[in-house]
Amino acid sequence: MPARRPEELHQLVCQAVNAGDIPAALALYEPNASFVVEPGKVVTGTEAIRETLSGFITTKPTITVDATAVESGDLALASGTWSLTATGPDGSAISDSGQSRVVARRQPNGDWLVVIDDPSGGG
């Protein structure tokens, strides 16, 4: 499902990750998008993002997000407040929350795709 508004990207990426559907998640990113894995560590491109998401999906996360966006022409900055539950490598429960930021670009067909994804919101 494509994002028709930039703030939908947060929700759609979360839905795909919750379902363990990496191809659906990757379809929401531009081919040369960047993903902030952690502060100071950025990966770029579909294959690097696939590897990052594949590792994360092994925790069987359930993510919820509430997002808003500010548009300027074909660019947008979407901000979201998220929470997640997951399972650690040792089987322990993980719970976390935070702020995220996504820079998105409107495509020629009107859909929005992620250009930069920073799940930790620069924090």
N, C-alpha and C positions, 0 to 999 in steps of 0.2 A: 504494500500500500504506500503510495507516495505522500509526501508532506505537501499540503497545499498552502500551509502557513508555516513560517519558521518555528514558531513555538511547538508545533506538532512533532518536530524532529526529536525532542527529548522523549516524548511519550512513545513514539514509534521505535526508537532505539531500545528503550527499556522493555517494550513488549517483545521485541525480537530476542533480546538477551534473556529475558525471563523464560522464553520458550526454547532457549538453546539454539535458535535459528541464526547462525552466523551469516549465511548468505543474505537473509532478509536485513540484518543489521548493516552489512557492508553495502547493500544497495542504497543506503541513505547517506553515503559518503562520496564525495568527489574522488576520482582515482588517485589524486596526489594530496589528499587530505592529511592533516597532522592530528595526532592524538597524544595528549599529555598523559603519560603513564603514571608519572609521579612528578612532583616539582623538580625541575631540572632534567627530566628525561622525557624526550619527545620522539615518537616514531612517526614516519611519514610513508604513505602509500598503502594500497589495499592489502598487500601481503603482510606488512608489518602490523597493521591494525587487526587483520585476521588472527595473527599469532597472539597478540595481546588479548583479544576477546576470547579466543579459544582457551587460554589459561584461566581467564576470569570465569568463564562458563562452567568450569569444573567444580566451582564452589556452589553450583545450583542456586544462584541468587534469585531473590524476589525483590524487585526494585519498584518503588512508586516515585512519581515526580509531579511537581506542580510548576509549570513554566510560563514565562511571559517573554515577549520579544519587542524590540525596537527596530523598525525598518528604516533604511535610507536607500531608496531606489531598489537595486537588486542585491543589496547586502543587508544583513540583519545580525543583531546580537541578541541571542536568546539566553535567558538566565533561568535556572531552575533550582528548586529546593527538593532534594531527594532523600529517601531513606531506603535502607536495604537490610535484608536478612540473608544469611548464607551459611554454608557449612565449611569450616576450616579443614585443612588436610588431616588433622587428627580426629575429625568428627565433631569438634566443638562448634557450638552456635556462634555466629558472628552477627553483630548488629552495628550499623553505622548510619550516619546521616551527614549531609553537607550541602554545599552550594556548587552548582556547575555553570559553565558558560560554553556556549556554542556560537561560533561565527558561521553563518550560513549564506549561501548565494542562490538567488533565483536562477533557475535554468531556463533555456529558451522555450521549453514547453510549459513553463509556469510552476513546475515543482521546485521545491527547495531541497538542497543537499548541504551536508556538513562540510565545511572547509577546515575548521579547527574545532576540536572537541577537547575541552578541559574539564573533566569530571570533578576535579578538586577545586575548580573555580579560582585557580591561581593561588590558593592558600597553602 
